[in-house]
């Protein structure tokens, strides 16, 4: 799995991160896994052609001292569809910017 990982986070930073993600992102129903919805304007042509599969989203997974942002953009309504795939360039830039913003906004020590 391709992903962005921020590791070696301190316990107080993990608490801030957990609280923030619980308040701002959709829960996956699994512990410490959240859904980050990709904005419609960043969807690939295949994802735009499959609105019934959406919303399209990436998983944010918290570990004991880490944050992992998966680069796989998933269809929420279908496990196996051609609209699921790794983030394209614009989606990848947006995902990296999201992580950078989290670090800055929450003042995480990295």
Contact map, one row per residue, 1 for C-alpha under 8 A:
11100000000000000000000000000000000000000000000000000000000000000000011100000000000000000000000000000000000000
11110000000000000000000000000000000000000000000000000000000000000000011100000000000001000000000000000000000000
11111000000000000000000000000000000000000000000000000000000000000001111100000000000000000000000000000000000000
01111100000000000000000000000000000000000000000000000000000000000001111000000000000000000000000100000000000000
00111110000000000000000000000000000000000000000000000000000000000111100000000000000000000000000000000000000000
00011111100000000000000000000000000000000000000000000000000000000111000000000000000000000000000000000000000001
00001111100000000000000000000000000000000000000000000000000000001110000000000000000000000000000000000000000001
00000111110000000000000000000000000000000000000000000000000000001100000000000000000000000000000000000000000001
00000111111011000000000000000000000000000000000000000000000000001100000000000000000000000000000000000000000111
00000001111111000000000000000000000000000000000000000000000000001000000000000000000000000000000000000000000010
00000000111111100000000000000000000000000000000000000000000000001000000000000000000000000000000000000000000000
00000000011111110000000000000000000000000000000000000000000000000000000000000000000000000000000000000000000000
00000000111111111000000000000000000000000000000000000000000000000000000000000000000000000000000000000000010110
00000000111111111100000000000000000000000000000000000000000000001100000000000000000000000000000000000000000000
00000000001111111110000000000000000000000000000000000000000000000000000000000000000000000000000000000000000000
00000000000111111111000000000000000000000000000000000000000000000000000000000000000000000000000000000000010000
00000000000011111111100000000000000000000000000000000000000000000000000000000000000000000000000000000000010000
00000000000001111111110000000001000000000000000000000000000001000000000000000000000000000000000000000000000000
00000000000000111111111000000000000000000000000000000000000000000000000000000000000000000000000000000000000000
00000000000000011111111100000000000000000000000000000000000000000000000000000000000000000000000000000000000000
00000000000000001111111110000000010000000000000000000000000000000000000000000000000000000000000000000000000000
00000000000000000111111111100000010000000000000000000000000000000000000000000000000000000000000000000000000000
00000000000000000011111110000000000000000000000000000000000000000000000000000000000000000000000000000000000000
00000000000000000001111111000000000000000000000000000000000000000000000000000000000000000000000000000000000000
00000000000000000000111111100000011100000000000000000000000000000000000000000000000000000000000000000000000000
00000000000000000000010111110000011100000000000000000000000000000000000000000000000000000000000000000000000000
00000000000000000000010011111100111000000000000000000000000000000000000000000000000000000000000000000000000000
00000000000000000000000001111110111000000000000000000000000000000000000000000000000000000000000000000000000000
00000000000000000000000000111110100000000000000000000000000000000000000000000000000000000000000000000000000000
00000000000000000000000000111111110000000000000000000000000000000000000000000000000000000000000000000000000000
00000000000000000000000000011111100000000000000000000000000000000000000000000000000000000000000000000000000000
00000000000000000100000000000111110000000000000000000000000011100000000000000000000000000000000000000000000000
00000000000000000000000000111111111000000000000000000000001111000000000000000000000000000000000000000000000000
00000000000000000000110011110101111100000000000000000000001110000000000000000000000000000000000000000000000000
00000000000000000000000011110000111110000000000000000000111100000000000000000000000000000000000000000000000000
00000000000000000000000011000000011111000000000000000000111100000000000000000000000000000000000000000000000000
00000000000000000000000000000000001111100000000000000011110000000000000000000000000000000000000000000000000000
00000000000000000000000000000000000111110110000000000011110000000000000010000000000000000010000000000000000000
00000000000000000000000000000000000011111110000000000000000000000000000000000000000000000000000000000000000000
00000000000000000000000000000000000001111110000100000000000000000000000000000000000000000000000000000000000000
00000000000000000000000000000000000000111110000000000000000000000000000000000000000000000000000000000000000000
00000000000000000000000000000000000001111111000000000000000000000000000000000000000000000110000000000000000000
00000000000000000000000000000000000001111111111100000001000000000000000000000000000000000010000000000000000000
00000000000000000000000000000000000000000111111100000000000000000000000000000000000000010000000000000000000000
00000000000000000000000000000000000000000011111110000000000000000000000000000000000000000000000000000000000000
00000000000000000000000000000000000000000011111111000000000000000000000000000000011000000000000000000000000000
00000000000000000000000000000000000000000011111111101101000000000000000000000000001100000000000000000000000000
00000000000000000000000000000000000000010011111111100000000000000000000000000000000000000000000000000000000000
00000000000000000000000000000000000000000000111111100000000000000000000000000000000000000000000000000000000000
00000000000000000000000000000000000000000000011111111100000000000000000000000000001000000000000000000000000000
00000000000000000000000000000000000000000000001111111110000000000000000000000000000000000000000000000000000000
00000000000000000000000000000000000000000000000001111100000000000000000000001000000000000000000000000000000000
00000000000000000000000000000000000000000000001001111111000000000000000000111100001000000000000000000000000000
00000000000000000000000000000000000000000000001001111111000000000000000000111000000000000000000000000000000000
00000000000000000000000000000000000011000000000000101111100000000000000000111000000000000000000000000000000000
00000000000000000000000000000000000011000010001000001111110000000000000011110000000000000000000000000000000000
00000000000000000000000000000000001111000000000000000011111000000000000011110000000000000000000000000000000000
00000000000000000000000000000000001111000000000000000001111100000000111111000000000000000000000000000000000000
00000000000000000000000000000000111100000000000000000000111110000000110100000000000000000000000000000000000000
00000000000000000000000000000000111100000000000000000000011111000011110000000000000000000000000000000000000000
00000000000000000000000000000001110000000000000000000000001111100011110000000000000000000000000000000000000000
00000000000000000100000000000001100000000000000000000000000111111111000000000000000000000000000000000000000000
00000000000000000000000000000001000000000000000000000000000011111111000000000000000000000000000000000000000000
00000000000000000000000000000000000000000000000000000000000001111100000000000000000000000000000000000000000000
00000011111001000000000000000000000000000000000000000000000001111110000000000000000000000000000000000000000000
00001111100001000000000000000000000000000000000000000000000001111111000000000000000000000000000000000000000000
00001110000000000000000000000000000000000000000000000000000111101111100000000000000000000000000000000000000000
00111100000000000000000000000000000000000000000000000000000111100111110000000000000000000000000000000000000000
00111000000000000000000000000000000000000000000000000000011110000011111000000000000000000000001000000000000000
11110000000000000000000000000000000000000000000000000000011110000001111110000000000000000000000000000000000000
11110000000000000000000000000000000000000000000000000000010000000000111110000000000001100001001000000000000000
11100000000000000000000000000000000000000000000000000000011000000000011111000000000111100000000000000000000000
00000000000000000000000000000000000001000000000000000001110000000000011111100000000111100000000000000000000000
00000000000000000000000000000000000000000000000000000001110000000000000111110010001110000000000000000000000000
00000000000000000000000000000000000000000000000000001111100000000000000011111110101100000000000000000000000000
00000000000000000000000000000000000000000000000000001111100000000000000001111110000000000000000000000000000000
00000000000000000000000000000000000000000000000000011110000000000000000000111110000000000000000000000000000000
00000000000000000000000000000000000000000000000000001000000000000000000000111111100000000000000000000000000000
00000000000000000000000000000000000000000000000000000000000000000000000001111111100000000000000000000000000000
00000000000000000000000000000000000000000000000000000000000000000000000000000111110100000000000000000000000000
00000000000000000000000000000000000000000000000000000000000000000000000000100111111100000000000000000000000000
00000000000000000000000000000000000000000000010000000000000000000000000000000001111110000000000000000000000000
00000000000000000000000000000000000000000000011001001000000000000000000001100000111110000000000000000000000000
00000000000000000000000000000000000000000000001000000000000000000000000111100001111111000000000000000000000000
00000000000000000000000000000000000000000000000000000000000000000000000111000000011111100000000000000000000000
01000000000000000000000000000000000000000000000000000000000000000000001110000000000111110000000000000000000000
00000000000000000000000000000000000000000000000000000000000000000000001110000000000011111111000000000000000000
00000000000000000000000000000000000000000001000000000000000000000000000000000000000001111111000000000000000000
00000000000000000000000000000000000000000000000000000000000000000000000000000000000000111111100000000000000000
00000000000000000000000000000000000000000100000000000000000000000000000000000000000000111111110000000000000000
00000000000000000000000000000000000001000110000000000000000000000000000000000000000000111111111000000000000000
00000000000000000000000000000000000000000000000000000000000000000000001000000000000000111111111100000000000000
00000000000000000000000000000000000000000000000000000000000000000000000000000000000000001111111110000000000000
00000000000000000000000000000000000000000000000000000000000000000000000000000000000000000111111111000000000000
00000000000000000000000000000000000000000000000000000000000000000000101000000000000000000011111111100000000000
00010000000000000000000000000000000000000000000000000000000000000000000000000000000000000001111111110000000000
00000000000000000000000000000000000000000000000000000000000000000000000000000000000000000000111111111000000000
00000000000000000000000000000000000000000000000000000000000000000000000000000000000000000000011111111100000000
00000000000000000000000000000000000000000000000000000000000000000000000000000000000000000000001111111110000000
00000000000000000000000000000000000000000000000000000000000000000000000000000000000000000000000111111111000000
00000000000000000000000000000000000000000000000000000000000000000000000000000000000000000000000011111111100000
00000000000000000000000000000000000000000000000000000000000000000000000000000000000000000000000001111111111100
00000000000000000000000000000000000000000000000000000000000000000000000000000000000000000000000000111111111111
00000000000000000000000000000000000000000000000000000000000000000000000000000000000000000000000000011111111100
00000000000000000000000000000000000000000000000000000000000000000000000000000000000000000000000000001111111100
00000000000010011000000000000000000000000000000000000000000000000000000000000000000000000000000000000111111100
00000000000000000000000000000000000000000000000000000000000000000000000000000000000000000000000000000111111110
00000000100010000000000000000000000000000000000000000000000000000000000000000000000000000000000000000111111111
00000000110010000000000000000000000000000000000000000000000000000000000000000000000000000000000000000010001111
00000111100000000000000000000000000000000000000000000000000000000000000000000000000000000000000000000010000111
